[in-house]
């Protein structure tokens, strides 16, 4: 196993948890900035329509994917700086 993979594995796990927390906070802030005072709808909100639920899910998914990609990429760059090789 490459040294970079060995270094990245525990770092990747920690970064994954951190990215989830950061993405959740960013989504909540984005939801508030969009002018919503209430919580974002989920699939089981009976009082919300299909359109609102699906658009909210798409926005949340996009934010989570972008944050996860940024954190993963940053972690890989940090490992390359430490070991000299890309962890992939």
PDB file of N, CA, C and O in Angstrom:
ATOM      1  N   UNK A   1       0.850  -1.182   0.000  1.00  0.00           N
ATOM      2  CA  UNK A   1       0.000   0.000   0.000  1.00  0.00           C
ATOM      3  C   UNK A   1       0.891   1.240   0.000  1.00  0.00           C
ATOM      4  O   UNK A   1       1.876   1.321   0.734  1.00  0.00           O
ATOM      5  N   UNK A   2       0.528   2.176  -0.821  1.00  0.00           N
ATOM      6  CA  UNK A   2       1.299   3.410  -0.878  1.00  0.00           C
ATOM      7  C   UNK A   2       1.190   4.170   0.435  1.00  0.00           C
ATOM      8  O   UNK A   2       0.183   4.087   1.138  1.00  0.00           O
ATOM      9  N   UNK A   3       2.241   4.908   0.751  1.00  0.00           N
ATOM     10  CA  UNK A   3       2.227   5.718   1.972  1.00  0.00           C
ATOM     11  C   UNK A   3       1.114   6.752   1.920  1.00  0.00           C
ATOM     12  O   UNK A   3       0.491   7.046   2.940  1.00  0.00           O
ATOM     13  N   UNK A   4       0.861   7.308   0.739  1.00  0.00           N
ATOM     14  CA  UNK A   4      -0.168   8.338   0.625  1.00  0.00           C
ATOM     15  C   UNK A   4      -1.556   7.776   0.929  1.00  0.00           C
ATOM     16  O   UNK A   4      -2.373   8.461   1.546  1.00  0.00           O
ATOM     17  N   UNK A   5      -1.838   6.533   0.503  1.00  0.00           N
ATOM     18  CA  UNK A   5      -3.130   5.923   0.806  1.00  0.00           C
ATOM     19  C   UNK A   5      -3.263   5.647   2.292  1.00  0.00           C
ATOM     20  O   UNK A   5      -4.333   5.837   2.870  1.00  0.00           O
ATOM     21  N   UNK A   6      -2.176   5.199   2.913  1.00  0.00           N
ATOM     22  CA  UNK A   6      -2.204   4.912   4.347  1.00  0.00           C
ATOM     23  C   UNK A   6      -2.430   6.179   5.155  1.00  0.00           C
ATOM     24  O   UNK A   6      -3.113   6.156   6.179  1.00  0.00           O
ATOM     25  N   UNK A   7      -1.862   7.272   4.700  1.00  0.00           N
ATOM     26  CA  UNK A   7      -2.050   8.552   5.389  1.00  0.00           C
ATOM     27  C   UNK A   7      -3.454   9.088   5.143  1.00  0.00           C
ATOM     28  O   UNK A   7      -4.083   9.642   6.045  1.00  0.00           O
ATOM     29  N   UNK A   8      -3.943   8.920   3.913  1.00  0.00           N
ATOM     30  CA  UNK A   8      -5.222   9.513   3.542  1.00  0.00           C
ATOM     31  C   UNK A   8      -6.417   8.785   4.152  1.00  0.00           C
ATOM     32  O   UNK A   8      -7.432   9.418   4.441  1.00  0.00           O
ATOM     33  N   UNK A   9      -6.323   7.491   4.353  1.00  0.00           N
ATOM     34  CA  UNK A   9      -7.469   6.707   4.835  1.00  0.00           C
ATOM     35  C   UNK A   9      -8.050   7.262   6.138  1.00  0.00           C
ATOM     36  O   UNK A   9      -9.242   7.569   6.159  1.00  0.00           O
ATOM     37  N   UNK A  10      -7.287   7.409   7.226  1.00  0.00           N
ATOM     38  CA  UNK A  10      -7.884   7.969   8.456  1.00  0.00           C
ATOM     39  C   UNK A  10      -8.257   9.449   8.297  1.00  0.00           C
ATOM     40  O   UNK A  10      -9.246   9.918   8.862  1.00  0.00           O
ATOM     41  N   UNK A  11      -7.454  10.165   7.525  1.00  0.00           N
ATOM     42  CA  UNK A  11      -7.760  11.570   7.268  1.00  0.00           C
ATOM     43  C   UNK A  11      -9.071  11.686   6.501  1.00  0.00           C
ATOM     44  O   UNK A  11      -9.885  12.561   6.795  1.00  0.00           O
ATOM     45  N   UNK A  12      -9.282  10.814   5.522  1.00  0.00           N
ATOM     46  CA  UNK A  12     -10.508  10.820   4.734  1.00  0.00           C
ATOM     47  C   UNK A  12     -11.748  10.545   5.571  1.00  0.00           C
ATOM     48  O   UNK A  12     -12.796  11.150   5.346  1.00  0.00           O
ATOM     49  N   UNK A  13     -11.635   9.642   6.531  1.00  0.00           N
ATOM     50  CA  UNK A  13     -12.766   9.361   7.417  1.00  0.00           C
ATOM     51  C   UNK A  13     -13.126  10.576   8.260  1.00  0.00           C
ATOM     52  O   UNK A  13     -14.298  10.927   8.392  1.00  0.00           O
ATOM     53  N   UNK A  14     -12.125  11.203   8.818  1.00  0.00           N
ATOM     54  CA  UNK A  14     -12.369  12.398   9.632  1.00  0.00           C
ATOM     55  C   UNK A  14     -12.925  13.535   8.781  1.00  0.00           C
ATOM     56  O   UNK A  14     -13.846  14.239   9.195  1.00  0.00           O
ATOM     57  N   UNK A  15     -12.361  13.708   7.600  1.00  0.00           N
ATOM     58  CA  UNK A  15     -12.834  14.764   6.711  1.00  0.00           C
ATOM     59  C   UNK A  15     -14.258  14.506   6.232  1.00  0.00           C
ATOM     60  O   UNK A  15     -15.019  15.451   6.020  1.00  0.00           O
ATOM     61  N   UNK A  16     -14.622  13.255   6.061  1.00  0.00           N
ATOM     62  CA  UNK A  16     -15.979  12.916   5.654  1.00  0.00           C
ATOM     63  C   UNK A  16     -16.998  13.352   6.695  1.00  0.00           C
ATOM     64  O   UNK A  16     -18.043  13.906   6.352  1.00  0.00           O
ATOM     65  N   UNK A  17     -16.698  13.104   7.961  1.00  0.00           N
ATOM     66  CA  UNK A  17     -17.601  13.531   9.033  1.00  0.00           C
ATOM     67  C   UNK A  17     -17.663  15.052   9.105  1.00  0.00           C
ATOM     68  O   UNK A  17     -18.737  15.633   9.266  1.00  0.00           O
ATOM     69  N   UNK A  18     -16.520  15.679   8.987  1.00  0.00           N
ATOM     70  CA  UNK A  18     -16.459  17.141   9.026  1.00  0.00           C
ATOM     71  C   UNK A  18     -17.226  17.756   7.861  1.00  0.00           C
ATOM     72  O   UNK A  18     -17.916  18.761   8.034  1.00  0.00           O
ATOM     73  N   UNK A  19     -17.111  17.165   6.684  1.00  0.00           N
ATOM     74  CA  UNK A  19     -17.802  17.720   5.527  1.00  0.00           C
ATOM     75  C   UNK A  19     -19.312  17.611   5.678  1.00  0.00           C
ATOM     76  O   UNK A  19     -20.037  18.497   5.225  1.00  0.00           O
ATOM     77  N   UNK A  20     -19.798  16.556   6.299  1.00  0.00           N
ATOM     78  CA  UNK A  20     -21.227  16.419   6.549  1.00  0.00           C
ATOM     79  C   UNK A  20     -21.762  17.497   7.467  1.00  0.00           C
ATOM     80  O   UNK A  20     -22.830  18.059   7.227  1.00  0.00           O
ATOM     81  N   UNK A  21     -21.017  17.780   8.518  1.00  0.00           N
ATOM     82  CA  UNK A  21     -21.415  18.840   9.456  1.00  0.00           C
ATOM     83  C   UNK A  21     -21.379  20.205   8.769  1.00  0.00           C
ATOM     84  O   UNK A  21     -22.304  21.003   8.915  1.00  0.00           O
ATOM     85  N   UNK A  22     -20.318  20.465   8.030  1.00  0.00           N
ATOM     86  CA  UNK A  22     -20.185  21.750   7.331  1.00  0.00           C
ATOM     87  C   UNK A  22     -21.270  21.919   6.274  1.00  0.00           C
ATOM     88  O   UNK A  22     -21.838  23.002   6.137  1.00  0.00           O
ATOM     89  N   UNK A  23     -21.561  20.858   5.527  1.00  0.00           N
ATOM     90  CA  UNK A  23     -22.592  20.939   4.487  1.00  0.00           C
ATOM     91  C   UNK A  23     -23.968  21.176   5.093  1.00  0.00           C
ATOM     92  O   UNK A  23     -24.765  21.935   4.542  1.00  0.00           O
ATOM     93  N   UNK A  24     -24.251  20.538   6.217  1.00  0.00           N
ATOM     94  CA  UNK A  24     -25.526  20.750   6.891  1.00  0.00           C
ATOM     95  C   UNK A  24     -25.688  22.194   7.339  1.00  0.00           C
ATOM     96  O   UNK A  24     -26.751  22.791   7.165  1.00  0.00           O
ATOM     97  N   UNK A  25     -24.640  22.748   7.913  1.00  0.00           N
ATOM     98  CA  UNK A  25     -24.685  24.143   8.356  1.00  0.00           C
ATOM     99  C   UNK A  25     -24.835  25.088   7.170  1.00  0.00           C
ATOM    100  O   UNK A  25     -25.595  26.055   7.238  1.00  0.00           O
ATOM    101  N   UNK A  26     -24.115  24.815   6.083  1.00  0.00           N
ATOM    102  CA  UNK A  26     -24.212  25.662   4.895  1.00  0.00           C
ATOM    103  C   UNK A  26     -25.612  25.582   4.280  1.00  0.00           C
ATOM    104  O   UNK A  26     -26.151  26.595   3.835  1.00  0.00           O
ATOM    105  N   UNK A  27     -26.198  24.390   4.253  1.00  0.00           N
ATOM    106  CA  UNK A  27     -27.549  24.269   3.716  1.00  0.00           C
ATOM    107  C   UNK A  27     -28.552  25.046   4.576  1.00  0.00           C
ATOM    108  O   UNK A  27     -29.397  25.764   4.042  1.00  0.00           O
ATOM    109  N   UNK A  28     -28.463  24.907   5.899  1.00  0.00           N
ATOM    110  CA  UNK A  28     -29.383  25.648   6.777  1.00  0.00           C
ATOM    111  C   UNK A  28     -29.248  27.146   6.571  1.00  0.00           C
ATOM    112  O   UNK A  28     -30.251  27.859   6.535  1.00  0.00           O
ATOM    113  N   UNK A  29     -28.020  27.634   6.436  1.00  0.00           N
ATOM    114  CA  UNK A  29     -27.788  29.059   6.219  1.00  0.00           C
ATOM    115  C   UNK A  29     -28.336  29.487   4.857  1.00  0.00           C
ATOM    116  O   UNK A  29     -28.951  30.548   4.742  1.00  0.00           O
ATOM    117  N   UNK A  30     -28.121  28.682   3.844  1.00  0.00           N
ATOM    118  CA  UNK A  30     -28.645  28.981   2.512  1.00  0.00           C
ATOM    119  C   UNK A  30     -30.165  29.030   2.546  1.00  0.00           C
ATOM    120  O   UNK A  30     -30.775  29.917   1.949  1.00  0.00           O
ATOM    121  N   UNK A  31     -30.774  28.081   3.241  1.00  0.00           N
ATOM    122  CA  UNK A  31     -32.226  28.033   3.353  1.00  0.00           C
ATOM    123  C   UNK A  31     -32.757  29.314   4.010  1.00  0.00           C
ATOM    124  O   UNK A  31     -33.760  29.871   3.564  1.00  0.00           O
ATOM    125  N   UNK A  32     -32.093  29.772   5.055  1.00  0.00           N
ATOM    126  CA  UNK A  32     -32.489  31.016   5.729  1.00  0.00           C
ATOM    127  C   UNK A  32     -32.314  32.220   4.805  1.00  0.00           C
ATOM    128  O   UNK A  32     -33.183  33.090   4.755  1.00  0.00           O
ATOM    129  N   UNK A  33     -31.201  32.277   4.075  1.00  0.00           N
ATOM    130  CA  UNK A  33     -30.944  33.395   3.168  1.00  0.00           C
ATOM    131  C   UNK A  33     -31.955  33.453   2.022  1.00  0.00           C
ATOM    132  O   UNK A  33     -32.189  34.515   1.445  1.00  0.00           O
ATOM    133  N   UNK A  34     -32.542  32.319   1.701  1.00  0.00           N
ATOM    134  CA  UNK A  34     -33.566  32.283   0.670  1.00  0.00           C
ATOM    135  C   UNK A  34     -34.908  32.812   1.190  1.00  0.00           C
ATOM    136  O   UNK A  34     -35.887  32.873   0.446  1.00  0.00           O
ATOM    137  N   UNK A  35     -34.945  33.190   2.456  1.00  0.00           N
ATOM    138  CA  UNK A  35     -36.147  33.794   3.021  1.00  0.00           C
ATOM    139  C   UNK A  35     -37.081  32.842   3.721  1.00  0.00           C
ATOM    140  O   UNK A  35     -38.236  33.188   3.971  1.00  0.00           O
ATOM    141  N   UNK A  36     -36.617  31.655   4.044  1.00  0.00           N
ATOM    142  CA  UNK A  36     -37.459  30.678   4.733  1.00  0.00           C
ATOM    143  C   UNK A  36     -37.171  30.714   6.228  1.00  0.00           C
ATOM    144  O   UNK A  36     -36.027  30.560   6.655  1.00  0.00           O
ATOM    145  N   UNK A  37     -38.207  30.917   7.006  1.00  0.00           N
ATOM    146  CA  UNK A  37     -38.056  30.931   8.459  1.00  0.00           C
ATOM    147  C   UNK A  37     -38.207  29.538   9.061  1.00  0.00           C
ATOM    148  O   UNK A  37     -37.687  29.264  10.143  1.00  0.00           O
ATOM    149  N   UNK A  38     -38.914  28.668   8.366  1.00  0.00           N
ATOM    150  CA  UNK A  38     -39.161  27.327   8.872  1.00  0.00           C
ATOM    151  C   UNK A  38     -38.087  26.359   8.400  1.00  0.00           C
ATOM    152  O   UNK A  38     -37.231  26.702   7.584  1.00  0.00           O
ATOM    153  N   UNK A  39     -38.151  25.154   8.926  1.00  0.00           N
ATOM    154  CA  UNK A  39     -37.201  24.123   8.502  1.00  0.00           C
ATOM    155  C   UNK A  39     -37.466  23.721   7.058  1.00  0.00           C
ATOM    156  O   UNK A  39     -38.579  23.860   6.552  1.00  0.00           O
ATOM    157  N   UNK A  40     -36.449  23.233   6.420  1.00  0.00           N
ATOM    158  CA  UNK A  40     -36.596  22.756   5.043  1.00  0.00           C
ATOM    159  C   UNK A  40     -37.502  21.528   5.040  1.00  0.00           C
ATOM    160  O   UNK A  40     -37.455  20.717   5.964  1.00  0.00           O
ATOM    161  N   UNK A  41     -38.324  21.391   4.004  1.00  0.00           N
ATOM    162  CA  UNK A  41     -39.211  20.223   3.950  1.00  0.00           C
ATOM    163  C   UNK A  41     -38.436  18.950   3.659  1.00  0.00           C
ATOM    164  O   UNK A  41     -37.394  18.965   3.004  1.00  0.00           O
ATOM    165  N   UNK A  42     -38.977  17.845   4.167  1.00  0.00           N
ATOM    166  CA  UNK A  42     -38.411  16.560   3.784  1.00  0.00           C
ATOM    167  C   UNK A  42     -39.503  15.745   3.107  1.00  0.00           C
ATOM    168  O   UNK A  42     -40.642  16.199   2.998  1.00  0.00           O
ATOM    169  N   UNK A  43     -39.170  14.578   2.662  1.00  0.00           N
ATOM    170  CA  UNK A  43     -40.080  13.774   1.858  1.00  0.00           C
ATOM    171  C   UNK A  43     -41.359  13.396   2.609  1.00  0.00           C
ATOM    172  O   UNK A  43     -42.374  13.109   1.975  1.00  0.00           O
ATOM    173  N   UNK A  44     -41.331  13.391   3.916  1.00  0.00           N
ATOM    174  CA  UNK A  44     -42.496  12.970   4.687  1.00  0.00           C
ATOM    175  C   UNK A  44     -43.337  14.129   5.211  1.00  0.00           C
ATOM    176  O   UNK A  44     -44.270  13.907   5.983  1.00  0.00           O
ATOM    177  N   UNK A  45     -43.026  15.366   4.807  1.00  0.00           N
ATOM    178  CA  UNK A  45     -43.848  16.518   5.193  1.00  0.00           C
ATOM    179  C   UNK A  45     -45.144  16.493   4.399  1.00  0.00           C
ATOM    180  O   UNK A  45     -45.158  16.763   3.198  1.00  0.00           O
ATOM    181  N   UNK A  46     -46.221  16.168   5.079  1.00  0.00           N
ATOM    182  CA  UNK A  46     -47.511  16.029   4.411  1.00  0.00           C
ATOM    183  C   UNK A  46     -48.033  17.348   3.859  1.00  0.00           C
ATOM    184  O   UNK A  46     -48.750  17.362   2.858  1.00  0.00           O
ATOM    185  N   UNK A  47     -47.680  18.456   4.502  1.00  0.00           N
ATOM    186  CA  UNK A  47     -48.193  19.764   4.109  1.00  0.00           C
ATOM    187  C   UNK A  47     -47.391  20.420   2.988  1.00  0.00           C
ATOM    188  O   UNK A  47     -47.730  21.528   2.571  1.00  0.00           O
ATOM    189  N   UNK A  48     -46.368  19.789   2.500  1.00  0.00           N
ATOM    190  CA  UNK A  48     -45.527  20.345   1.441  1.00  0.00           C
ATOM    191  C   UNK A  48     -45.784  19.615   0.142  1.00  0.00           C
ATOM    192  O   UNK A  48     -46.051  18.414   0.136  1.00  0.00           O
ATOM    193  N   UNK A  49     -45.702  20.343  -0.960  1.00  0.00           N
ATOM    194  CA  UNK A  49     -45.939  19.745  -2.267  1.00  0.00           C
ATOM    195  C   UNK A  49     -44.716  19.046  -2.828  1.00  0.00           C
ATOM    196  O   UNK A  49     -43.597  19.213  -2.342  1.00  0.00           O
ATOM    197  N   UNK A  50     -44.961  18.257  -3.869  1.00  0.00           N
ATOM    198  CA  UNK A  50     -43.885  17.533  -4.540  1.00  0.00           C
ATOM    199  C   UNK A  50     -42.785  18.468  -5.015  1.00  0.00           C
ATOM    200  O   UNK A  50     -41.600  18.214  -4.799  1.00  0.00           O
ATOM    201  N   UNK A  51     -43.187  19.542  -5.659  1.00  0.00           N
ATOM    202  CA  UNK A  51     -42.207  20.465  -6.238  1.00  0.00           C
ATOM    203  C   UNK A  51     -41.274  21.019  -5.169  1.00  0.00           C
ATOM    204  O   UNK A  51     -40.055  21.020  -5.340  1.00  0.00           O
ATOM    205  N   UNK A  52     -41.848  21.489  -4.070  1.00  0.00           N
ATOM    206  CA  UNK A  52     -41.036  22.069  -2.998  1.00  0.00           C
ATOM    207  C   UNK A  52     -40.102  21.036  -2.387  1.00  0.00           C
ATOM    208  O   UNK A  52     -38.931  21.323  -2.137  1.00  0.00           O
ATOM    209  N   UNK A  53     -40.614  19.845  -2.147  1.00  0.00           N
ATOM    210  CA  UNK A  53     -39.792  18.785  -1.547  1.00  0.00           C
ATOM    211  C   UNK A  53     -38.646  18.395  -2.476  1.00  0.00           C
ATOM    212  O   UNK A  53     -37.507  18.258  -2.028  1.00  0.00           O
ATOM    213  N   UNK A  54     -38.933  18.216  -3.765  1.00  0.00           N
ATOM    214  CA  UNK A  54     -37.897  17.779  -4.706  1.00  0.00           C
ATOM    215  C   UNK A  54     -36.863  18.866  -4.983  1.00  0.00           C
ATOM    216  O   UNK A  54     -35.672  18.573  -5.084  1.00  0.00           O
ATOM    217  N   UNK A  55     -37.304  20.111  -5.105  1.00  0.00           N
ATOM    218  CA  UNK A  55     -36.343  21.202  -5.316  1.00  0.00           C
ATOM    219  C   UNK A  55     -35.450  21.394  -4.098  1.00  0.00           C
ATOM    220  O   UNK A  55     -34.256  21.658  -4.235  1.00  0.00           O
ATOM    221  N   UNK A  56     -36.020  21.264  -2.920  1.00  0.00           N
ATOM    222  CA  UNK A  56     -35.224  21.374  -1.697  1.00  0.00           C
ATOM    223  C   UNK A  56     -34.203  20.243  -1.611  1.00  0.00           C
ATOM    224  O   UNK A  56     -33.051  20.470  -1.241  1.00  0.00           O
ATOM    225  N   UNK A  57     -34.619  19.044  -1.948  1.00  0.00           N
ATOM    226  CA  UNK A  57     -33.700  17.902  -1.925  1.00  0.00           C
ATOM    227  C   UNK A  57     -32.566  18.086  -2.937  1.00  0.00           C
ATOM    228  O   UNK A  57     -31.416  17.746  -2.659  1.00  0.00           O
ATOM    229  N   UNK A  58     -32.898  18.623  -4.105  1.00  0.00           N
ATOM    230  CA  UNK A  58     -31.869  18.862  -5.121  1.00  0.00           C
ATOM    231  C   UNK A  58     -30.863  19.906  -4.642  1.00  0.00           C
ATOM    232  O   UNK A  58     -29.658  19.737  -4.824  1.00  0.00           O
ATOM    233  N   UNK A  59     -31.350  20.974  -4.038  1.00  0.00           N
ATOM    234  CA  UNK A  59     -30.458  22.005  -3.502  1.00  0.00           C
ATOM    235  C   UNK A  59     -29.568  21.435  -2.410  1.00  0.00           C
ATOM    236  O   UNK A  59     -28.359  21.664  -2.395  1.00  0.00           O
ATOM    237  N   UNK A  60     -30.175  20.696  -1.504  1.00  0.00           N
ATOM    238  CA  UNK A  60     -29.403  20.104  -0.410  1.00  0.00           C
ATOM    239  C   UNK A  60     -28.355  19.132  -0.953  1.00  0.00           C
ATOM    240  O   UNK A  60     -27.216  19.127  -0.484  1.00  0.00           O
ATOM    241  N   UNK A  61     -28.722  18.321  -1.923  1.00  0.00           N
ATOM    242  CA  UNK A  61     -27.774  17.373  -2.518  1.00  0.00           C
ATOM    243  C   UNK A  61     -26.622  18.070  -3.211  1.00  0.00           C
ATOM    244  O   UNK A  61     -25.475  17.633  -3.115  1.00  0.00           O
ATOM    245  N   UNK A  62     -26.926  19.157  -3.912  1.00  0.00           N
ATOM    246  CA  UNK A  62     -25.871  19.911  -4.603  1.00  0.00           C
ATOM    247  C   UNK A  62     -24.894  20.512  -3.601  1.00  0.00           C
ATOM    248  O   UNK A  62     -23.682  20.476  -3.811  1.00  0.00           O
ATOM    249  N   UNK A  63     -25.416  21.057  -2.521  1.00  0.00           N
ATOM    250  CA  UNK A  63     -24.545  21.648  -1.493  1.00  0.00           C
ATOM    251  C   UNK A  63     -23.689  20.571  -0.851  1.00  0.00           C
ATOM    252  O   UNK A  63     -22.484  20.755  -0.681  1.00  0.00           O
ATOM    253  N   UNK A  64     -24.304  19.441  -0.491  1.00  0.00           N
ATOM    254  CA  UNK A  64     -23.536  18.362   0.132  1.00  0.00           C
ATOM    255  C   UNK A  64     -22.453  17.840  -0.811  1.00  0.00           C
ATOM    256  O   UNK A  64     -21.324  17.602  -0.382  1.00  0.00           O
ATOM    257  N   UNK A  65     -22.783  17.661  -2.086  1.00  0.00           N
ATOM    258  CA  UNK A  65     -21.800  17.147  -3.045  1.00  0.00           C
ATOM    259  C   UNK A  65     -20.647  18.124  -3.239  1.00  0.00           C
ATOM    260  O   UNK A  65     -19.489  17.710  -3.305  1.00  0.00           O
ATOM    261  N   UNK A  66     -20.951  19.410  -3.330  1.00  0.00           N
ATOM    262  CA  UNK A  66     -19.902  20.415  -3.536  1.00  0.00           C
ATOM    263  C   UNK A  66     -18.988  20.510  -2.319  1.00  0.00           C
ATOM    264  O   UNK A  66     -17.769  20.588  -2.467  1.00  0.00           O
ATOM    265  N   UNK A  67     -19.559  20.504  -1.131  1.00  0.00           N
ATOM    266  CA  UNK A  67     -18.738  20.577   0.090  1.00  0.00           C
ATOM    267  C   UNK A  67     -17.886  19.320   0.212  1.00  0.00           C
ATOM    268  O   UNK A  67     -16.701  19.401   0.537  1.00  0.00           O
ATOM    269  N   UNK A  68     -18.479  18.170  -0.044  1.00  0.00           N
ATOM    270  CA  UNK A  68     -17.734  16.914   0.056  1.00  0.00           C
ATOM    271  C   UNK A  68     -16.568  16.883  -0.936  1.00  0.00           C
ATOM    272  O   UNK A  68     -15.465  16.459  -0.592  1.00  0.00           O
ATOM    273  N   UNK A  69     -16.818  17.333  -2.165  1.00  0.00           N
ATOM    274  CA  UNK A  69     -15.763  17.357  -3.175  1.00  0.00           C
ATOM    275  C   UNK A  69     -14.644  18.316  -2.775  1.00  0.00           C
ATOM    276  O   UNK A  69     -13.465  17.998  -2.938  1.00  0.00           O
ATOM    277  N   UNK A  70     -15.005  19.476  -2.257  1.00  0.00           N
ATOM    278  CA  UNK A  70     -13.998  20.453  -1.850  1.00  0.00           C
ATOM    279  C   UNK A  70     -13.155  19.920  -0.694  1.00  0.00           C
ATOM    280  O   UNK A  70     -11.935  20.082  -0.685  1.00  0.00           O
ATOM    281  N   UNK A  71     -13.803  19.289   0.274  1.00  0.00           N
ATOM    282  CA  UNK A  71     -13.075  18.747   1.426  1.00  0.00           C
ATOM    283  C   UNK A  71     -12.201  17.572   1.004  1.00  0.00           C
ATOM    284  O   UNK A  71     -11.046  17.486   1.420  1.00  0.00           O
ATOM    285  N   UNK A  72     -12.734  16.665   0.184  1.00  0.00           N
ATOM    286  CA  UNK A  72     -11.937  15.526  -0.293  1.00  0.00           C
ATOM    287  C   UNK A  72     -10.728  15.990  -1.105  1.00  0.00           C
ATOM    288  O   UNK A  72      -9.621  15.476  -0.941  1.00  0.00           O
ATOM    289  N   UNK A  73     -10.957  16.964  -1.980  1.00  0.00           N
ATOM    290  CA  UNK A  73      -9.858  17.481  -2.804  1.00  0.00           C
ATOM    291  C   UNK A  73      -8.793  18.141  -1.935  1.00  0.00           C
ATOM    292  O   UNK A  73      -7.597  17.940  -2.143  1.00  0.00           O
ATOM    293  N   UNK A  74      -9.239  18.927  -0.961  1.00  0.00           N
ATOM    294  CA  UNK A  74      -8.294  19.568  -0.047  1.00  0.00           C
ATOM    295  C   UNK A  74      -7.489  18.557   0.747  1.00  0.00           C
ATOM    296  O   UNK A  74      -6.294  18.746   0.974  1.00  0.00           O
ATOM    297  N   UNK A  75      -8.144  17.481   1.170  1.00  0.00           N
ATOM    298  CA  UNK A  75      -7.437  16.422   1.895  1.00  0.00           C
ATOM    299  C   UNK A  75      -6.407  15.733   1.024  1.00  0.00           C
ATOM    300  O   UNK A  75      -5.306  15.430   1.485  1.00  0.00           O
ATOM    301  N   UNK A  76      -6.752  15.484  -0.228  1.00  0.00           N
ATOM    302  CA  UNK A  76      -5.817  14.837  -1.150  1.00  0.00           C
ATOM    303  C   UNK A  76      -4.612  15.731  -1.425  1.00  0.00           C
ATOM    304  O   UNK A  76      -3.478  15.255  -1.494  1.00  0.00           O
ATOM    305  N   UNK A  77      -4.865  17.024  -1.580  1.00  0.00           N
ATOM    306  CA  UNK A  77      -3.759  17.975  -1.793  1.00  0.00           C
ATOM    307  C   UNK A  77      -2.846  18.001  -0.563  1.00  0.00           C
ATOM    308  O   UNK A  77      -1.623  18.034  -0.694  1.00  0.00           O
ATOM    309  N   UNK A  78      -3.447  17.985   0.627  1.00  0.00           N
ATOM    310  CA  UNK A  78      -2.640  17.992   1.860  1.00  0.00           C
ATOM    311  C   UNK A  78      -1.786  16.728   1.957  1.00  0.00           C
ATOM    312  O   UNK A  78      -0.623  16.794   2.354  1.00  0.00           O
ATOM    313  N   UNK A  79      -2.355  15.586   1.598  1.00  0.00           N
ATOM    314  CA  UNK A  79      -1.586  14.332   1.640  1.00  0.00           C
ATOM    315  C   UNK A  79      -0.452  14.367   0.625  1.00  0.00           C
ATOM    316  O   UNK A  79       0.650  13.899   0.913  1.00  0.00           O
ATOM    317  N   UNK A  80      -0.708  14.915  -0.558  1.00  0.00           N
ATOM    318  CA  UNK A  80       0.371  15.014  -1.556  1.00  0.00           C
ATOM    319  C   UNK A  80       1.497  15.891  -1.036  1.00  0.00           C
ATOM    320  O   UNK A  80       2.672  15.597  -1.257  1.00  0.00           O
ATOM    321  N   UNK A  81       1.143  16.965  -0.348  1.00  0.00           N
ATOM    322  CA  UNK A  81       2.188  17.835   0.212  1.00  0.00           C
ATOM    323  C   UNK A  81       3.000  17.118   1.272  1.00  0.00           C
ATOM    324  O   UNK A  81       4.206  17.335   1.390  1.00  0.00           O
ATOM    325  N   UNK A  82       2.330  16.249   2.059  1.00  0.00           N
ATOM    326  CA  UNK A  82       3.031  15.536   3.118  1.00  0.00           C
ATOM    327  C   UNK A  82       3.868  14.359   2.598  1.00  0.00           C
ATOM    328  O   UNK A  82       4.976  14.116   3.077  1.00  0.00           O
ATOM    329  N   UNK A  83       3.327  13.640   1.620  1.00  0.00           N
ATOM    330  CA  UNK A  83       3.999  12.408   1.170  1.00  0.00           C
ATOM    331  C   UNK A  83       4.662  12.533  -0.191  1.00  0.00           C
ATOM    332  O   UNK A  83       5.536  11.735  -0.530  1.00  0.00           O
ATOM    333  N   UNK A  84       4.258  13.521  -0.972  1.00  0.00           N
ATOM    334  CA  UNK A  84       4.817  13.672  -2.307  1.00  0.00           C
ATOM    335  C   UNK A  84       4.097  12.898  -3.379  1.00  0.00           C
ATOM    336  O   UNK A  84       4.452  12.999  -4.553  1.00  0.00           O
ATOM    337  N   UNK A  85       3.070  12.107  -3.001  1.00  0.00           N
ATOM    338  CA  UNK A  85       2.298  11.357  -3.991  1.00  0.00           C
ATOM    339  C   UNK A  85       0.811  11.586  -3.762  1.00  0.00           C
ATOM    340  O   UNK A  85       0.367  11.885  -2.654  1.00  0.00           O
ATOM    341  N   UNK A  86       0.049  11.435  -4.856  1.00  0.00           N
ATOM    342  CA  UNK A  86      -1.400  11.618  -4.807  1.00  0.00           C
ATOM    343  C   UNK A  86      -2.042  10.357  -4.252  1.00  0.00           C
ATOM    344  O   UNK A  86      -1.674   9.255  -4.659  1.00  0.00           O
ATOM    345  N   UNK A  87      -3.001  10.493  -3.325  1.00  0.00           N
ATOM    346  CA  UNK A  87      -3.611   9.314  -2.703  1.00  0.00           C
ATOM    347  C   UNK A  87      -4.704   8.699  -3.569  1.00  0.00           C
ATOM    348  O   UNK A  87      -5.874   8.802  -3.199  1.00  0.00           O
ATOM    349  N   UNK A  88      -4.407   8.094  -4.649  1.00  0.00           N
ATOM    350  CA  UNK A  88      -5.457   7.525  -5.477  1.00  0.00           C
ATOM    351  C   UNK A  88      -5.017   6.360  -6.182  1.00  0.00           C
ATOM    352  O   UNK A  88      -5.791   5.760  -6.928  1.00  0.00           O
TER     353      UNK A  88
END
